[in-house]
Amino acid sequence: MAKDRSLVRASDIGAWAFCNRAWWLANVQQAEHENPAVFVRGDAAHAAHGQAVTQAGRLQRIGLWLLLAGIGLGGLLLVVWLLTG
């Protein structure tokens, strides 16, 4: 996946602040890191976290719809109870 060069990521800022030469080598010169397994684990961890965030958002929307449906049903039952009361 190609990096969107119009975005400045927090990780890029942190990497540049830690060692601007290392950032330049990795991002401008495309030099390989001496321990690429670290990046593979990091990519996997970030992908898993992204999936968890997506799932949490989905569950939150489902919960909101269920809450609204419950409020609507409760309102309908209240109207029926008041009219038949």
C-alpha positions, 0 to 999 in steps of 0.5 A: 500500500502506497503512503499518502504523502499529503498526510503527516502521521504522528508516527512520522513526527515521532520518528523524525523527532527521535532521529531525523536521519533515520526518518529520512533514510526510511521515507526518502531513500527507502532504506530497509530497516535492520529489523523488519520483523518489528514493522511486520508485528507493528503492522499486524497490531495496527491492523488488528486495532483498526478492526477492533475500532471498526467493530466497536463503531458498528456495535455502537451504531447497533446499540443506538438503533436498538435504544431508539427502537425501544424508546419508540416502542415504549412511546407507542405502548404508552399511547395505546395504554392512555387511549385504552385506559 
